[in-house]
Amino acid sequence: LKHKTTVRDEQGVLEAVEHVHEMLDKEVAAGTSPTNIFVCGLSQGGALAIASVLLYPKTLGGCAVFSGSVPLSKSFADRVTPEARKTPVLWFHGMADGVVLFEAGHAGCAFLQELGMACEFKTYPTLGHLLVDEELQYFRRWIFDRLGISQGTKDARPSSSSSNHEDLH
């Protein structure tokens, strides 16, 4: 059976999206650049994350969806602003996911690409409906790349002018 989104389901999603938009607006009002904001979620949280990004009127730093789907019908495509379409999306999905089927995730990313959005789809052949460290490590690198943060092999620690390190020769 294919899940069909009902009007009531979409109304609930839209109400939740409004709460996310309020949080985003507070961050922006506090001085955070929208391009430094990332909205992410797992499963239903991933569905809420992508819906929130699609309907937000600004370009954000990015959106990551872990084992989620697009909870809105394609009729919402005309509500996605040109600014929202510039938000990059990273989508993770396991092919062994029995809760949110792989096909639903793949279709969601394809829908975003039809909107002209950049959506990178990462497939994990044996992964079920859960989050694994491999995804998080890739996600971390992806965010750092978007923010322009160098990811050297050394630990990033604040330097101290009064350090008492000994030189090792």
C-alpha positions as CSV (number, residue, x, y, z in Angstrom):
1,L,0.0,0.0,0.0
2,K,1.3,3.4,-0.9
3,H,1.0,6.1,1.8
4,K,-1.2,8.9,0.7
5,T,-0.9,12.2,2.4
6,T,-4.3,13.5,3.6
7,V,-5.3,17.1,4.0
8,R,-5.4,16.6,7.8
9,D,-1.9,15.2,7.7
10,E,-0.7,18.2,5.8
11,Q,-2.4,20.6,8.2
12,G,-0.6,19.0,11.1
13,V,2.7,19.3,9.2
14,L,2.0,22.9,8.4
15,E,1.3,23.7,12.0
16,A,4.6,22.1,13.0
17,V,6.4,24.0,10.3
18,E,5.2,27.2,11.7
19,H,6.9,26.4,15.0
20,V,10.1,25.6,13.3
21,H,9.9,28.9,11.3
22,E,9.4,30.8,14.6
23,M,12.6,29.3,15.9
24,L,14.4,30.1,12.7
25,D,13.1,33.7,12.8
26,K,14.3,34.1,16.4
27,E,17.8,32.9,15.4
28,V,17.9,35.3,12.5
29,A,16.6,38.2,14.6
30,A,19.3,37.5,17.2
31,G,21.9,38.0,14.4
32,T,22.6,34.6,13.1
33,S,23.0,34.6,9.3
34,P,20.4,32.3,7.7
35,T,23.3,30.6,5.7
36,N,24.7,29.5,9.1
37,I,21.5,27.7,10.0
38,F,21.0,24.0,9.3
39,V,17.7,22.2,9.8
40,C,18.0,18.4,10.3
41,G,16.0,15.5,11.4
42,L,15.5,11.7,11.6
43,S,12.3,10.0,10.3
44,Q,9.3,12.3,11.1
45,G,11.9,14.9,12.2
46,G,13.5,14.6,8.8
47,A,10.1,15.1,7.1
48,L,9.5,18.2,9.3
49,A,13.0,19.5,8.5
50,I,12.5,19.3,4.7
51,A,9.0,20.7,4.9
52,S,10.3,23.6,7.0
53,V,13.1,24.4,4.6
54,L,10.9,24.2,1.6
55,L,8.4,26.7,3.0
56,Y,10.9,29.0,4.6
57,P,11.4,32.3,2.6
58,K,15.1,32.5,3.0
59,T,18.1,30.4,1.9
60,L,19.5,28.4,4.8
61,G,22.9,26.8,5.2
62,G,21.4,23.4,4.6
63,C,19.0,20.6,5.5
64,A,19.8,17.1,6.3
65,V,17.2,14.3,6.2
66,F,17.9,11.0,7.8
67,S,15.5,8.3,6.8
68,G,12.7,10.7,6.0
69,S,10.3,11.7,3.3
70,V,8.6,14.8,1.9
71,P,5.3,15.1,3.9
72,L,3.7,17.5,1.4
73,S,2.0,16.8,-1.8
74,K,3.5,18.1,-5.0
75,S,0.9,20.9,-5.1
76,F,3.1,22.7,-2.6
77,A,5.8,23.1,-5.2
78,D,4.5,26.6,-6.1
79,R,4.9,27.8,-2.5
80,V,8.7,27.0,-2.6
81,T,10.4,30.4,-3.1
82,P,13.5,30.9,-5.2
83,E,15.4,31.6,-2.0
84,A,14.3,28.3,-0.4
85,R,15.3,26.4,-3.6
86,K,18.9,27.6,-3.0
87,T,19.2,25.7,0.3
88,P,21.3,22.6,-0.2
89,V,20.0,19.2,1.0
90,L,21.8,16.1,2.2
91,W,19.6,13.1,2.3
92,F,20.6,9.8,3.9
93,H,18.5,6.6,3.5
94,G,19.1,2.9,4.2
95,M,17.9,0.4,1.6
96,A,16.8,-1.9,4.5
97,D,14.6,0.7,6.1
98,G,11.3,-1.0,6.8
99,V,9.6,2.1,8.4
100,V,10.2,4.8,5.8
101,L,10.8,2.9,2.6
102,F,13.9,3.6,0.6
103,E,11.7,4.5,-2.4
104,A,10.0,7.3,-0.4
105,G,13.3,8.8,0.5
106,H,14.6,8.5,-3.1
107,A,11.4,10.0,-4.5
108,G,11.7,12.9,-2.0
109,C,15.2,13.8,-3.2
110,A,14.1,13.5,-6.9
111,F,11.2,15.9,-6.1
112,L,13.7,18.4,-4.7
113,Q,15.9,18.1,-7.8
114,E,12.8,18.7,-10.0
115,L,12.4,22.0,-8.0
116,G,16.0,22.8,-9.1
117,M,17.4,22.2,-5.6
118,A,20.7,20.6,-4.9
119,C,20.0,17.3,-3.1
120,E,22.8,14.8,-2.4
121,F,21.4,11.3,-1.8
122,K,23.5,9.0,0.3
123,T,22.5,5.3,0.1
124,Y,23.4,2.7,2.7
125,P,22.6,-0.8,1.4
126,T,22.3,-2.6,4.7
127,L,21.0,0.2,6.9
128,G,17.6,0.0,8.5
129,H,15.6,2.8,10.1
130,L,18.3,4.2,12.3
131,L,21.3,6.6,12.4
132,V,24.8,5.4,12.3
133,D,28.2,7.0,13.0
134,E,29.2,6.8,9.3
135,E,26.3,9.1,8.4
136,L,27.1,11.5,11.2
137,Q,30.8,11.7,10.1
138,Y,29.8,12.5,6.5
139,F,27.2,15.0,7.8
140,R,29.8,16.7,9.9
141,R,32.1,17.1,6.9
142,W,29.2,18.3,4.7
143,I,28.3,21.1,7.2
144,F,32.0,22.1,7.6
145,D,32.2,22.4,3.8
146,R,29.1,24.6,3.6
147,L,30.5,26.8,6.4
148,G,34.0,27.0,4.9
149,I,35.6,25.5,7.9
150,S,38.9,23.7,7.4
151,Q,38.9,20.1,8.6
152,G,42.6,19.5,9.3
153,T,43.7,16.2,10.9
154,K,44.9,18.0,14.0
155,D,42.5,18.7,16.8
156,A,41.2,22.3,16.8
157,R,42.0,23.6,20.2
158,P,42.3,27.2,21.4
159,S,45.9,28.3,21.6
160,S,47.2,29.6,24.8
161,S,49.9,32.3,25.0
162,S,51.0,30.9,28.4
163,S,51.3,27.3,27.4
164,N,53.9,25.2,29.1
165,H,54.5,22.7,26.3
166,E,57.9,21.2,26.1
167,D,59.6,21.0,22.7
168,L,60.2,17.3,21.8
169,H,63.4,16.8,19.7
